[in-house]
Amino acid sequence: MSVSVVLQRVGELLEGPHWDEKSQCLYFIDIKTPVVHQWNRTTDEHKKVMLQNVKTVTSVVGRKQGGLAVTVDQEYATLDFESGELKSLAKVDRHNPETRMNDGKCDAMGRYWAGTMGPEKVPTKVEPELGTLYSLDKDCNVICHLSKIGISNGMAWSSDNRTMYYIDTVTKQVDAFDFDLEGGRISNRRSIFKVPENKGYADGMCIDEEGKLWIALYFGTSVVRVDPQTGDILKLLELPVSCPTSCCFGGPDYDELYITSTHQYFTEEQLQQEPLAGSVFKVTNLGVKGVPPHNFEG
């Protein structure tokens, strides 16, 4: 196993890595700047676009027809990366202007799942139970699935699409749902993994071809590989940063794990102690491959 730095300290709160197979590019976001980044694995070229007239960008996914979709503030939108133009698709949480979108991913039918969270004065400490989990279909219909969430975060689906995995960060655990792919519904919530003491909080997440989960542990200095059937930690990747935020598989064979991180709210002393905080990392020689991400149908 080998850990390397792909991009060194390129943002404050990096999140939401998404691999684009066609271009062999990694997309990720810096939430509060708000910037969408693109790194080309083939050329090592790094581009970014700052979004106008929004406060936050919180996730990025590909679209099946080409281009990108993002979540910004309280909205789903499309993004033209070259021009930075945003086109709103749908707005959520109209009842509470204080919330914002957070992590988001697409299921195998191309629905864009994303959830919200309340105001966060310090990391992981939010106004309780203000978040909601939504999905957006190809016709831009929004469906509400869960309410009273703290920090809506990582998502993944099993290869048979019968199980959806989900993280509400404040609970310090990963939950599973029975998943109805055709109907786009979840049911039968249960806990399948609890973060060990002193290992921080579960943040972003992805899944490998063997059905095991890879979970970034915020304040936990690591990404763990977890068996969702037993809750056992199968592998622990120690990182040179205290706050990894999310991860995804990429590369031509999906055998590279990309990890984002943050230095949000760090003091000057902490920044000196962690010069790589806010960087993007790549881990190779893991002995397992990931699966291609799903793109938005709309």
PLY file of the C-alpha trace (Angstrom):
ply
format ascii 1.0
element vertex 298
property float x
property float y
property float z
element edge 297
property int vertex1
property int vertex2
end_header
0.00 0.00 0.00
1.32 3.43 -0.93
-0.04 6.89 -0.03
0.94 9.88 -2.18
-0.15 13.50 -2.52
-1.97 14.31 -5.77
-2.60 17.99 -5.03
-1.07 19.73 -2.02
-3.20 22.08 0.07
-5.47 23.26 -2.72
-8.44 24.18 -0.56
-9.88 24.68 2.89
-12.77 22.19 3.04
-12.29 19.68 0.23
-15.10 17.16 -0.19
-17.15 15.03 -2.57
-14.55 13.35 -4.85
-16.15 11.97 -8.03
-14.32 10.03 -10.76
-15.23 10.72 -14.38
-14.42 7.62 -16.42
-14.61 9.19 -19.86
-12.13 12.00 -19.20
-10.11 10.16 -16.53
-10.54 13.21 -14.35
-11.15 13.56 -10.63
-13.69 16.19 -9.63
-14.03 17.46 -6.08
-15.27 20.59 -4.34
-14.17 23.17 -1.79
-17.41 23.81 0.04
-17.24 27.39 1.25
-14.95 28.99 -1.33
-17.08 27.82 -3.34
-14.96 26.07 -5.97
-15.27 22.95 -8.14
-11.90 21.35 -8.92
-10.88 19.10 -11.81
-7.64 17.07 -11.84
-6.66 15.21 -15.01
-4.88 11.98 -14.13
-3.36 11.65 -17.61
-1.89 15.15 -17.91
-1.68 16.09 -14.20
-3.46 19.32 -15.12
-5.43 20.99 -12.33
-8.28 23.35 -13.15
-10.90 24.98 -10.98
-13.95 27.17 -11.33
-15.31 29.49 -8.66
-19.09 29.56 -8.61
-20.83 32.90 -8.59
-23.85 34.01 -6.56
-23.84 31.01 -4.23
-22.33 30.57 -0.76
-21.56 26.85 -0.86
-21.03 23.96 -3.28
-21.34 20.62 -1.53
-21.22 17.78 -4.08
-20.49 17.16 -7.74
-21.52 14.27 -10.03
-21.43 13.57 -13.74
-24.47 13.70 -16.01
-25.25 10.85 -18.40
-25.78 13.35 -21.22
-22.44 15.01 -20.42
-21.41 17.79 -18.11
-21.83 18.03 -14.37
-24.53 18.38 -11.74
-23.90 19.92 -8.33
-25.59 20.77 -5.08
-25.24 24.40 -4.02
-26.75 26.13 -0.97
-30.28 24.65 -0.96
-30.43 23.67 -4.62
-29.68 21.02 -7.20
-28.15 22.54 -10.33
-26.27 21.76 -13.54
-22.79 23.18 -14.01
-20.91 24.12 -17.17
-17.36 23.68 -15.88
-15.72 25.82 -18.55
-17.94 28.86 -18.07
-19.00 28.29 -14.47
-22.65 28.73 -15.47
-25.16 27.23 -13.05
-28.74 26.33 -13.96
-31.06 25.53 -11.08
-32.96 22.24 -11.24
-34.79 22.22 -7.92
-34.80 23.87 -4.51
-35.16 22.09 -1.15
-35.75 23.02 2.49
-37.92 26.00 1.63
-39.26 25.83 5.19
-35.84 26.57 6.71
-33.48 29.09 5.09
-30.69 28.31 7.61
-29.89 24.84 6.24
-27.60 23.93 3.34
-26.99 20.91 1.18
-24.15 18.54 2.04
-22.90 15.29 0.46
-24.59 13.78 -2.60
-24.35 10.78 -4.94
-26.39 9.02 -7.63
-28.01 5.60 -7.52
-28.05 3.07 -10.37
-31.19 4.64 -11.85
-29.49 8.02 -12.04
-31.34 9.67 -9.18
-29.28 12.31 -7.37
-29.44 11.75 -3.60
-28.36 14.58 -1.32
-29.14 15.74 2.17
-29.07 18.94 4.18
-27.71 20.06 7.53
-28.21 22.93 9.93
-25.79 25.73 10.78
-22.37 24.45 11.92
-20.51 26.79 14.27
-17.65 24.32 14.83
-16.97 21.04 12.99
-19.56 18.30 13.70
-21.54 20.59 16.05
-24.75 21.66 14.32
-28.21 22.81 15.19
-29.80 19.38 15.81
-32.27 17.55 13.57
-32.63 20.23 10.90
-31.37 18.09 8.03
-33.37 16.15 5.45
-32.41 13.50 2.88
-33.76 13.99 -0.64
-33.50 12.48 -4.10
-33.92 14.18 -7.48
-35.11 12.15 -10.48
-34.54 12.75 -14.20
-37.69 14.88 -14.40
-36.42 17.03 -11.52
-39.01 15.76 -9.05
-37.74 15.98 -5.46
-38.65 13.27 -2.96
-38.07 13.55 0.80
-36.86 10.31 2.41
-35.63 11.16 5.94
-35.97 14.08 8.29
-34.46 15.12 11.64
-30.91 14.53 10.38
-27.87 16.13 11.99
-25.28 16.17 9.16
-26.35 14.28 6.04
-23.23 12.68 4.64
-21.75 9.60 2.91
-23.78 7.21 0.72
-23.16 3.96 -1.12
-25.20 1.13 -2.66
-24.59 -2.62 -2.74
-23.87 -4.24 -6.12
-27.32 -5.87 -6.21
-28.93 -2.48 -5.41
-30.88 -4.00 -2.55
-29.08 -2.06 0.17
-28.28 1.62 0.60
-25.66 2.69 3.14
-25.91 6.12 4.72
-24.09 8.33 7.23
-25.52 10.96 9.54
-22.19 12.18 10.91
-23.41 13.24 14.34
-24.52 9.66 15.12
-20.94 8.33 14.72
-22.25 5.34 12.81
-23.16 3.96 9.39
-26.73 2.84 8.74
-28.18 0.49 6.14
-31.60 0.55 4.46
-33.44 -1.90 2.29
-33.41 -0.20 -1.11
-36.08 -0.37 -3.80
-34.19 0.51 -6.97
-37.24 0.80 -9.24
-39.24 2.90 -6.83
-36.31 4.79 -5.35
-37.43 4.17 -1.77
-35.64 3.19 1.44
-36.94 1.25 4.45
-35.88 -0.86 7.44
-33.14 1.37 8.84
-30.49 -0.32 11.01
-26.98 0.43 12.26
-24.20 -1.65 10.70
-21.02 0.08 11.94
-20.13 2.27 14.92
-17.02 4.43 14.88
-14.57 3.28 17.59
-13.88 5.58 20.53
-11.33 8.31 19.81
-11.52 7.72 16.03
-13.65 10.74 15.23
-16.75 10.83 13.05
-17.87 9.01 9.90
-17.84 11.44 6.98
-17.76 10.53 3.25
-17.85 6.95 2.01
-17.53 4.68 -1.04
-17.80 0.95 -1.76
-15.50 -1.58 -3.45
-16.23 -4.48 -5.79
-16.31 -6.91 -2.86
-19.09 -4.92 -1.19
-16.91 -3.49 1.57
-17.23 0.15 2.65
-14.41 2.70 2.75
-15.20 5.41 5.30
-13.30 8.65 5.95
-13.01 9.30 9.69
-13.08 13.04 10.35
-10.86 13.79 13.38
-9.79 10.14 13.07
-6.67 10.56 10.85
-7.71 7.58 8.75
-9.92 5.84 6.23
-11.22 2.43 7.26
-12.41 -0.51 5.20
-15.46 -2.04 6.88
-17.40 -5.26 6.34
-21.05 -4.11 6.41
-22.22 -7.62 7.27
-20.19 -7.89 10.48
-19.23 -4.31 11.29
-15.56 -5.34 11.47
-12.74 -3.05 10.40
-10.75 -4.97 7.77
-8.15 -2.32 6.97
-7.09 1.01 8.45
-5.29 3.58 6.29
-3.38 6.02 8.50
-3.04 9.45 6.89
-0.81 12.47 7.55
-3.88 14.62 8.25
-6.34 14.53 11.13
-9.46 15.31 9.09
-9.96 13.27 5.92
-13.40 14.09 4.56
-14.32 11.63 1.80
-13.00 9.09 -0.69
-13.70 7.50 -4.05
-12.11 4.93 -6.32
-10.70 5.97 -9.68
-8.05 5.36 -12.29
-8.39 3.26 -15.46
-8.93 0.08 -13.41
-10.57 1.66 -10.36
-7.72 0.43 -8.19
-6.73 3.86 -6.85
-8.41 5.40 -3.81
-8.62 9.20 -3.78
-9.08 10.96 -0.45
-9.98 14.60 0.25
-9.16 16.49 3.46
-9.69 19.80 5.25
-8.04 22.42 7.42
-11.25 24.31 8.16
-11.12 26.09 11.55
-7.46 25.13 12.05
-5.28 27.44 14.12
-1.94 28.67 12.79
-0.24 26.11 15.02
-2.40 23.28 13.64
-1.63 24.38 10.08
2.08 24.16 10.84
1.65 20.71 12.39
-0.36 19.47 9.39
1.15 20.99 6.24
-0.80 18.53 4.07
-4.25 19.33 5.49
-6.45 20.48 2.61
-4.68 18.16 0.16
-5.90 15.33 -2.08
-4.27 11.93 -1.58
-4.02 8.80 -3.70
-3.65 5.30 -2.24
-2.46 2.43 -4.44
-1.66 -1.28 -4.03
-4.77 -1.87 -1.95
-5.41 -5.34 -3.36
-9.02 -4.47 -4.23
-10.83 -2.40 -6.84
-13.71 0.00 -6.59
-16.77 0.29 -8.80
-17.62 3.04 -11.30
-19.84 5.82 -9.94
-23.34 6.40 -11.22
-24.17 9.62 -13.03
-27.26 11.81 -12.90
-29.93 10.88 -15.42
-31.31 14.41 -15.73
0 1
1 2
2 3
3 4
4 5
5 6
6 7
7 8
8 9
9 10
10 11
11 12
12 13
13 14
14 15
15 16
16 17
17 18
18 19
19 20
20 21
21 22
22 23
23 24
24 25
25 26
26 27
27 28
28 29
29 30
30 31
31 32
32 33
33 34
34 35
35 36
36 37
37 38
38 39
39 40
40 41
41 42
42 43
43 44
44 45
45 46
46 47
47 48
48 49
49 50
50 51
51 52
52 53
53 54
54 55
55 56
56 57
57 58
58 59
59 60
60 61
61 62
62 63
63 64
64 65
65 66
66 67
67 68
68 69
69 70
70 71
71 72
72 73
73 74
74 75
75 76
76 77
77 78
78 79
79 80
80 81
81 82
82 83
83 84
84 85
85 86
86 87
87 88
88 89
89 90
90 91
91 92
92 93
93 94
94 95
95 96
96 97
97 98
98 99
99 100
100 101
101 102
102 103
103 104
104 105
105 106
106 107
107 108
108 109
109 110
110 111
111 112
112 113
113 114
114 115
115 116
116 117
117 118
118 119
119 120
120 121
121 122
122 123
123 124
124 125
125 126
126 127
127 128
128 129
129 130
130 131
131 132
132 133
133 134
134 135
135 136
136 137
137 138
138 139
139 140
140 141
141 142
142 143
143 144
144 145
145 146
146 147
147 148
148 149
149 150
150 151
151 152
152 153
153 154
154 155
155 156
156 157
157 158
158 159
159 160
160 161
161 162
162 163
163 164
164 165
165 166
166 167
167 168
168 169
169 170
170 171
171 172
172 173
173 174
174 175
175 176
176 177
177 178
178 179
179 180
180 181
181 182
182 183
183 184
184 185
185 186
186 187
187 188
188 189
189 190
190 191
191 192
192 193
193 194
194 195
195 196
196 197
197 198
198 199
199 200
200 201
201 202
202 203
203 204
204 205
205 206
206 207
207 208
208 209
209 210
210 211
211 212
212 213
213 214
214 215
215 216
216 217
217 218
218 219
219 220
220 221
221 222
222 223
223 224
224 225
225 226
226 227
227 228
228 229
229 230
230 231
231 232
232 233
233 234
234 235
235 236
236 237
237 238
238 239
239 240
240 241
241 242
242 243
243 244
244 245
245 246
246 247
247 248
248 249
249 250
250 251
251 252
252 253
253 254
254 255
255 256
256 257
257 258
258 259
259 260
260 261
261 262
262 263
263 264
264 265
265 266
266 267
267 268
268 269
269 270
270 271
271 272
272 273
273 274
274 275
275 276
276 277
277 278
278 279
279 280
280 281
281 282
282 283
283 284
284 285
285 286
286 287
287 288
288 289
289 290
290 291
291 292
292 293
293 294
294 295
295 296
296 297
